[in-house]
């Protein structure tokens, strides 16, 4: 089953079920306010809010990371400032501004 058939960009891909008592971290995702928990990676923060991390630059299909340890290059996500970061190895920080559409890969 492909990621496209499981999720749309409007519904979260991940749902938090156990740890919910950490401090909230506010950030912006595609220009909209969002909240994660302290200690979340950017990947977790985005996918608990959104259906994908970014779109494949060749096919346009949604992507959500692959190896989860920073080796595969599949989790690059853009910042509103035009930079990019690896979502699986970068921790969310207060005030981050991230973009899923048009992210540099």
C-alpha positions in Angstrom: 0.0 0.0 0.0 1.5 3.3 -1.0 1.7 6.4 1.3 -0.6 8.2 -1.2 -3.4 5.7 -0.6 -3.0 5.8 3.2 -2.8 9.6 3.8 -3.7 12.9 2.4 -1.8 16.1 3.3 -4.8 17.3 5.4 -4.9 14.4 7.8 -2.0 13.5 10.1 0.0 10.4 9.1 1.0 9.6 12.8 -1.1 9.7 15.9 0.4 10.1 19.3 -0.8 7.3 21.7 1.6 7.1 24.6 3.7 10.1 25.5 1.6 13.2 25.8 2.9 15.0 28.9 6.1 16.7 27.6 6.2 20.5 27.2 4.6 21.9 24.0 6.8 23.4 21.3 5.2 25.9 18.9 6.2 26.0 15.3 4.8 27.0 11.9 4.0 24.4 9.2 3.2 25.7 5.8 2.4 29.1 7.3 0.0 27.7 9.9 0.6 27.4 13.6 1.3 23.9 14.9 2.4 22.3 18.1 4.7 19.4 18.9 6.2 18.1 22.1 9.7 18.8 23.4 12.0 16.0 22.3 10.1 15.3 19.0 12.1 15.2 15.9 11.0 17.5 13.0 9.8 14.3 11.3 7.5 13.4 14.2 6.3 17.0 14.7 5.3 17.3 11.0 3.7 13.9 10.6 1.5 14.3 13.7 0.1 17.4 12.0 0.3 16.6 8.3 -0.1 13.6 5.9 3.4 13.8 4.4 6.8 15.4 5.0 7.3 16.5 1.4 6.6 15.5 -2.2 9.0 13.5 -4.4 10.7 15.9 -6.8 10.3 13.6 -9.7 6.9 11.9 -9.3 5.1 14.3 -7.0 4.2 11.4 -4.7 4.1 12.1 -0.9 7.2 11.2 1.1 7.5 10.6 4.8 11.2 9.6 5.3 12.6 6.1 4.9 15.6 5.0 7.0 14.9 7.2 10.1 18.6 7.7 10.8 19.8 10.3 8.4 21.4 8.1 5.7 18.9 8.0 2.9 18.3 11.6 2.0 14.5 11.0 1.9 13.5 13.3 4.8 14.9 16.7 3.7 12.3 19.3 4.6 12.4 23.0 3.8 12.5 26.0 6.1 10.6 29.2 5.4 13.9 30.9 5.2 14.9 28.8 2.2 17.1 26.3 4.0 16.7 22.6 4.4 17.2 20.1 7.2 17.0 16.4 7.8 13.7 15.9 9.6 14.6 12.5 11.1 17.7 13.7 12.9 16.8 17.3 13.8 14.8 18.1 16.9 11.9 20.5 16.7 12.6 23.9 18.2 10.3 26.7 19.4 9.5 29.1 16.6 10.8 26.9 13.7 9.0 27.7 10.4 8.8 24.6 8.1 7.4 24.1 4.6 6.2 20.8 3.0 5.4 22.2 -0.4 8.3 23.2 -2.6 10.8 21.9 -0.1 14.4 21.7 -1.3 15.5 18.1 -1.7 
